């Protein structure tokens, strides 16, 4: 099984930045996708950013140009650099690992407010 531990959430002012981290441990395969999702109160969970094992990325239109997903394969970690944050980015952010099976992190709260 895979364990995902998230960190980096918190309170930030509009226009500010945060960097989320997700560290994976356990039975990590060689072919897997890592992704970040978010869910705001009263809204559906949505895909924010995804990166394949080959480095291909995909972003939600709402975050393109502001968010960047990256990986550190030596540490089995994935990151989400969030810049120019807006109040509408406020949500619980979840890390997801997809290999032979899918695993979710516990979620970390990001609040963008002045």
Secondary structure, 3 states (H helix, E strand, C coil): CEEEEEECCEEECCCCCEEEEEEEEECCCCCCEEEEEEECCCCCCEEEEEECCCCCEEECCCCCCCEEEEEECCCCEEEEEECCCCHHHCEEEEEEEECCCEEECCCEEEEECC
